[in-house]
């Protein structure tokens, strides 16, 4: 899951959930960080700076049967 959050307001947008699964924590973290960069680069610089936007992500392990 990945959310864009404002350090000014303390609010986060609804999280984006990945449709894919990852074999390792490292793979998940790298994809989340790469996606974070793409989101921030696509956003208006003034908005990012004024609202102090950043991303928040989490990776969870899943048990397989």
Residue pairs with C-beta under 8 A, 6 or more apart in sequence:
1 15
1 16
1 17
1 18
1 57
1 58
2 15
2 16
2 18
2 32
2 35
2 36
2 39
2 55
2 56
2 57
3 12
3 13
3 14
3 15
3 16
3 55
3 56
3 57
4 12
4 13
4 39
4 43
4 53
4 54
4 55
5 11
5 12
5 13
5 53
5 54
5 55
5 56
6 12
6 51
6 52
6 53
7 51
7 52
7 53
7 54
8 50
8 51
8 52
9 51
12 56
16 35
18 31
21 62
22 28
22 31
22 59
25 59
25 61
28 59
29 57
29 59
32 55
32 57
32 59
33 57
35 55
36 54
36 55
36 57
39 55
40 48
40 53
40 54
40 55
43 53
47 53
